Amino acid sequence: MTRLLQIFGFFSVLFRGATLSLQSLTIGGIAFLLVVVGRSSAESETLRSACLRWIRRAALALAVMQVVYVLANALILMQSTDMTFAQVSGATFAIAGVLASASALTIAALAGAPRSRGHAGMLLPAAVILVSSVMTSHSVARLEYRVPLTMFTALHQAATATWLGGLPYLLIGLRGSPDLEFARQLTARFSKLALCSVAVLATAGLTLSLAYVGSLNAIYGTSYGIMVATKVVLFGILLLLGALNFQIVHRSQGAAAIASLRRFGEAEIGIGITVILTAASLTSLPPAADLQQGRVSAAEIVARISPRLPRLASPSLRDLPEDIYANQQKSIDAGVLSTASFIPGQAGTRPNTPAEKSWSEYNHHWAGIIVLSIGFLALLAQAGHASWARNWPLIFLALSVFLIIRSDPETWPLGPNGFWVTFTDPEVLVHRIFALLVVALAIFEWRVQTGRVASGGARLVFPLLVAAASALLLTHSHSLGNIKEEVLAELSHAPLATLGVIAGWSRWLELRLPSKNRTRHVMARLWPVCFVLIGLLLLNYREM
Amino acid sequence: MRPGHRALYVGSFVAGLALFLLAHSAVAHAILLESSPSLNGTVGGPDVSIKLRFNVRIDTSRSRLTLVAPDASSRPLEISLDTSPDVLTSRASGLKAGGYRLRWQVLASDGHITRGEIPFQVTGP
């Protein structure tokens, strides 16, 4: 039973992330259709058809995802209590899910209707989707200022959808654009919509932050505050890309300008998804304002990040608490609960032993050496004086083997838990999948760097995986009880992840921007520098 | 792009995207702010009043309290419905001296499920 809850608990999060992304895509598409797409020309008609097609797909996927999410959450509730499906179906999340699903199906039907003249009819179901999403946000569960917080949450989500959710439709429009003028008009209209959205997004976000974070100390002293700060940084990067697009629209000419707009748009979508997932992650954390005790102080942070020599000698495997691992496994199997708050299927938390902390620091420091080497060799290869340095991606293979052996010492190949436990413990499974992705990353990028692949999608695997793995860090290891150690760990993970996002998308832009665009050369230098910085941060990673 | 490679690229992308989402740590946000009995506290028996206060509104009718006795037997406790939206109250009667555990599971108004356990001692009357 506990395993079942664990698996469903895990998947419900997957469904939640997908739901938020699809919601933005659906609402963003409708806003794009109504505000950006013109009515007069044949080109507009083609774009309108393409937009309707994608709105329909997004809405159908949203409807399915909502049903799956409600069923998974209902199952967790039924399995962990004595409730029947009828009793669970009256819960807010179930009502919200059904409303959203029905509205999404309505939108899909309207978008697929033949000879549909007006599309304003989709606004009502879109609004219902937004309301249903707000019904499962922090705001409705608050004890104070419930109404204004609910309104600002709705505005925040609507603005996110019209801006980030509208971007893919802009790319569709630019790709099918018959001439530069059409592309310029399209981008100019979307820019106005995006600017309004950004203004609403920033205002609502600031207001919500004041309510949920509340103080400067909470920004760096709690997991919630750190995630909000990271989200603000990513938002700043998106604004920077938006400004570059704005410059292109108003100053550049020719086909290269359209190509540049499309490439920046791709990066904006990728970073936008990261922001949405960070937001999804925020909705499952307790607001910083609720955690008045146990915050990390500035002095504790300074003490933790003060430079020290890296730990290059590992503690012995015998020093690790195998008896604790065994007891923990028994507790999970027996369904024994933790005194801390946690969700069904989790075993709660316990403080790491000094040996475990040393083990983790050793892992991070060697990973730092590997990543630092990668960054320097990539810079060396770019300088063109050492052709052998182009083989730097192969160093990732060493990182993969290192991760498989050492990331989970309680599990195969080092620990008492067998190989198959890998597939039943979500955390171990994520580590193993991550290690395999590092192998993929090494092979693909090595082929690119050594000229074995000169064009095509293979070149994009490396930036995509780097960006995805960085998002993994942003949504990893959240502590419900705000244990200080976990907040401190998150404080080091957030800049690592942000640098990783920048590295991934700058490499993407280096590969995708037209050769005439001078920003391409800046991007080419940016990502290896990010790797160097990531390596340095890892080398100074501390758990005690 | 060669057709044989296309599946690999798409597979890598989907795997990366799945990681993106899977990695999101599955924690909910209702946290227990205070409780009576307190964590590892001692209360006088045989009748014990129970009060749990959370940081958010709770769906009381879909939340559960279970008392685990020293002999590991458990029984559900009836939750009072007429309380503040962030509070769960109940009453356990006829408790003998010994170590008990109060298991709680709440559904927050925003749909998040959270649970936990409060060990406490009951002394004789």
Interface residues (C-beta under 8 A of the other chain):
Chain A: G9 F10 S12 V13 L14 R16 G17 A18 N73 I76 L77 S80 T81 D82 M83 Q87 V88 A91 T92 F93 A96 M135 T136 S137 H138 V140 A141 R142 L143 I273 T274 L277 A280 S281 T283 S284 L285 P286 P287 D290 L291 V336 L337 S338 T339 A340 S341 F342 I343 P344 G345 Q346 G348 P426 V430 I433 F434 L437 A440 F444 G456 G457 A458 L460 V461 L464 L465 A467 A468 A469 A471 L472 L473 T475 H476 S477 H478 S479 L480 G481
Chain B: M1 H5 R6 Y9 S12 F13 A15 G16 L17 A18 L19 F20 L21 L22 A23 H24 S25 A26 V27 A28 H29 A30 I31 L32 L33 L39 N55 V56 R57 D59 S61 R62 R64 P76 P85 D86 R101 R103 Q105 L107 A108 S109 D110 G111 H112 I113 T114 R115 G116 E117 I118 P119
